[in-house]
Amino acid sequence: SNTVKDKTANGIVLSGLRKDYGTGSLAVDGVDIDIAPGEFMTFLGPSGSGKTTTLNMIAGFEEVTSGSVVIADSDVSTQPAHKRDLGMVFQSYALFPHLTVEQNIAFPLKERKVAKSEISRRVAEALELVHLGDYGKRYPRELSGGQQQRVALARAVVFRPRALLLDEPLGALDRKLRASLQLEIRRMHRELGLTCVFVTHDQEEALFLSDRIAVFNKGKIEQLGTPSDLYNSPKTLFVAQFLGDSNVFTGVRSGATFQSGGQTWALASTEGPSEGHLIVRPEHVEVHPADALPAAGHNATTATVESSVCLGTYHRLELRFPDGTAGLAMAPARARDSAPAEGTEVVVSWSIADQCLVP
């Protein structure tokens, strides 16, 4: 499709962005992000963390208190929303109920005074893009929620926007439908090469879709990086716990050793905070019989299995460590293996390379 290909994607640069509603704390507190042309950037965080407010300042729906929004090298911070030339998709599909699918998609083109012949060509192209070629004459009420959201996507890209902003667009859909629309959004992003800014509180969605993720917390960005950076090398406890499950051991570091709950473990280096949390992802935890000796290069501790659930390819084991800390292991379920029963004492170990120390 050449819907957008004939126009280079635009980057978006946010510098020192702040939003103050006068409540005593800043809703957005000094956000700096450089979104590359054609990048899929996700703002991830709990509700109230500032991610939607930041998106709305990019869109022009919220005034910037201080700082700037620059799109394709021009400062749009004070420009009204309709002049910014951005596509928007919301959680509520916001379709016009009295217009057909075709008329809904044509709406932004009519507003921009595009020629009639060109409108019908572009609308047909946009319908093909979202796999709704035969649905043009239908009304929104005749479509499922997933189909309505596809129409909203088609309408948001049909006028060749400078970038596409998506605010929790899949929040109202059930799990299976979300998964299929995530695939659609990913495919559309690749086909169109559009710069996308996507807001979600769903960590799996963020990991699946994004080139990079900005993790928001209390109006600031805790960490910005690729999905694998954030998952494998979280810089803070908040990021480690918000993105995926973690075993968290709290203790003190001296040199290349870490002491926690009466245990001493090796660290990969002598760098790092003197007090902190050792993070180990559940899939990196190996579970052994109680008399096993850990392999070289592994840290180990004893644990009690509190619950054991088979999830098909994995056993999900909830653990209790000697100091009372709760933990989690995801052990591959092999055909003849049986997972240790609830109440069993086990030894758990993990490679020193697979742990991470955060302040």
Phi, psi and omega in degrees: 000139179254023183307320184235347187304332185278012180223127183291145180294151182252138174277161178230126180241122176255126181233122176052036186289126178229146173227121181240115177268005180077024182266000181102336173231146184284132177292322174228128193233078174077057181270127176238117176216137175247104182266120186287151175305130178081001182280149171257104184252129178248135171263116184241137176172169179290169179292143182084009183272351177105359185291316180289322177300319178297315178300318181292333174287326175294318184288334184096010178276342178236139176285144177279127176286312171204165186095187184216154172244118181242123178244126180048049175070006175242136183283117183252012189307328182251004182282141177294155186307315188291346179267354185277345174062048180244142174275141182231137172231128183251173176294318174275131193296337177055038175274154176279117187294333184272358178253148175290171177305312179301316182293323176299315182289327181287340189309308181295335179285320177299316180302328182267011175057040176285146181299147185304313182299321180293323179299310184295325178295314183291324179295316179300318180296317181293323178295320177297319182303321181259018175058042177232035185309325185265006189255007188303326186272356182279164176258155182310321183295343180270004183247154173286168178303318180295320178292321179297321181292329175294322177297317179299322177295315180299317181295327183284339182251350189296330183267014178058061183292164179288333177198163181244126179250130183233119183254100181045050190294340184253009186299331185267001187259155179285168192304314184294319180293321177303313183299319182289326178286330173300317178299318179299313183296320180296316180296316180299318180300317180294318183294320187269339182065023182285148168287127181238137172238120192237128178254131176206160170249006183264110186296321182295320178299317180297316181295323184288320191269330202270148162283313174222157180233135170255116179271117182265143174206122178052045174082355180241165174268118179287318181199146180230126180181184178288160177308319182288325173304308187292323183285315186271335181228060178298142182266344180223161178298322180302313181295317181300322184273332181283327183254097179083175179268153181217147162269128184239116176251122183260134182185202182236147179256134164227121185060231181257029174234156182230130179248129182212125175053041177081004179249153176237126182236156180276146173248158182288335181211172180268002179280160171121174183292152179282334172235142181180200183233131174269122184255128175229122181289144186302327182285349177267356182271124176260141183247128184233162173301158188300337183263006185287151175256134181293150178291161176300144179077010179244145167266153183213158174205162174273162178201162174248135178280118181268327174205153183221119182234132177272121179253034180087268183281342183228152164262129177263111184253120173271129188243158171232121181275164186305328182275007178097350179295139176276149179215179186211137173230143173247102185260129180304136180266105178268159190310312188262357180287143164244139181290152177300141184286162177299138181093348180289142171274133180226167168253131174246145179218163177207152179289140178302331180290340185260013178249167186212133182255124178239155182297000000 
